[in-house]
Amino acid sequence: MSIDRFILRKLNTCQEENTRDNLVRLFVIRIQKAEMEEEHETAYIVSRLH
């Protein structure tokens, strides 16, 4: 199971507010990291084309 699916599953079942907040923060960090990697990869491909 991927970490993202694990986080989402835990969010669906977690009832402790502090833990839910931390899971949401972790998920947001993972999304931001993926976006940065995607932008970097796109910039690398574009720079190779020129």
N, C-alpha and C positions, 0 to 999 in steps of 0.2 A: 504494500500500500504506500502510495506517495505521501510525503509529509503534508502536502496541501490537503489531500483527502482526509488525512488523520486529523488535521486542525479543524476542518469543517465538521467532521463527525463529532469531535469533542465539543465544538460550539453548539451543536444541536442537542447534546445531552447534558452539558454542564449547567449546574444551577448556582454555583458560587460566583457572585458578581466579579470579584477581583480576578479570579481565574479566567472568566470570560473576557474581561478587559485585556488581560495579558495575551490571550489567544488572538483576539482581534488585532492587537498591536503587532504580534508576530506575523500574522497573515498580511497585514499592510506592509511590513518590512519586506516580506518575500515578494509581494507584488512590485514594490518599488525596485527591488534588486533585479527582478526579471525585466522590468521596463528599461533599466539602465543597460543591462546586458544586450537587450534587443537593439537599443539605440546605438550602442557601441558596435555591434555586429553590422548593422545597416551602414553606419559611417565607414566601417572598414571595407565593406563591399563597394560602396560608392567610390571610395578613394582608390581602390584597385582598378576601377573602370576608367579613371581619368589618367 
